[in-house]
Amino acid sequence: MKVAVIGTGNIGGTLGRAFAGAGHDVTFGSRSPGDDQVAQGTAARVSDVAGALDGADAVVLAIPGPLSTDCSPSTRRCSPADSCWTPRTVSAAAAVRRTATA
């Protein structure tokens, strides 16, 4: 599965490396795409956010809560009252559960 992990902090890094370790094709979406330290020896790549999302089967959104309101797939923006859970993020959550129990 091609997984985009948006966010390279503790949570995003940990989840992305776990997906990569389980054999998934992981691309981290980062504000600093030239810094690949988050991959820490895995086959994961680091790109800008648009590059990470391109062709992804699942998206893990691992950014601070206030920033997550900018995630509507149609407009790239949504109000706090809108749901930002898309089929991709739900699939990612299910894949995390499967990977964690495997």
SULRAHU-V106462 format. One record per helix or strand. SS is the DSSP state (H for helix, E for strand). FROM is the first residue (numbers start at 1). LEN is the number of residues. If there is no record, write none. Layout:
# SULRAHU-V106462
((SS;FROM;LEN) (SS;FROM;LEN))
This chain:
# SULRAHU-V106462
((E;2;5) (H;10;12) (E;25;5) (H;37;3) (E;45;3) (H;49;5) (E;58;4) (H;65;5) (H;87;15))
